[in-house]
């Protein structure tokens, strides 16, 4: 679960963003990436194959999040770790997914961590994982730096919405849900390797879960853990060019450029996340003040905020007016 910083043990909030997760996977030394998944239709899923797991982010509500639709499997034979500190659920979801992919190549630190926690119960495994300094640093490296503290100002504490990541993946002929806040892995429907395989069962489970939200709700998102397509695309391009198949090669070049452009965008966005923008904001405020435009800008901002508050109240939504 990701919420306030109490009980976080130094783990910071992270965004549900494929660029963030893919950078973490790169740090862990695994040849996989994350991609946004906007639809669960067969064509969308087929375009991301081979697909190893789905990571679901949702707004955590205690009354509803404690219930399950599957069956607890206390004898789950795979890798499962509990979440024992706040804000670590994103990285924990990634490890719960990676730990169940057979013969996965990984970096030395992750390999040692997985081997060391082998045979541990989920609670102990969660404690060991979140005590790994290198893993916490990798997690925090893509969190925006916190440069402003409001501690000691006597401001009223605001309760923020908490969000949580869970994993859906195939194991021993069933679709499993791995939620670090639950005592055991949750076993859902069985599947066979014909047609879509495990994704057909996973779609049903996730769609039923999404259906519990009000129509039009945006309190969830879905990410797909898949093989990095770049190496395969590059080798296919070389083969097509060698065979003189220029038309097919041209089409693949377009797809390759699109994928490379996406990686460049991820890299740029991650660089912004790492940067401390307080100095830039201060310089802008000073420049506005010197130009005599700060007060008008402040009044304009107040006006916009009043309109937002009025709009939120008209919809019955709570909004901080301070």
Secondary structure, DSSP 8 states (H G I E B T S, - for coil): -B--STT-TT-------HHHHHHHHHHHT-SEEEEE----SHHHHHTT-SEEEEEEEEE--HHHHT--SSEEETT--S------STT-HHHHHHHHHHTTSTT----HHHHHHHHHTTT--HHHHHHHHHT-HHHHHHHHTTS-------TTS---------EEEEEEEEETTEEEEE-TTSSSEEEEEE--SSTTTHHHHHHHHHHHHHTTS-TT---EEEEEEEE-SHHHHHHHHHHHHHTT-HHHHHHHHHHHHHHHHHHHHHHHHHHHHHS--HHHHHHHHHHHHHTT-HHHHHHHHHHHHHHHHHHHHHTT------
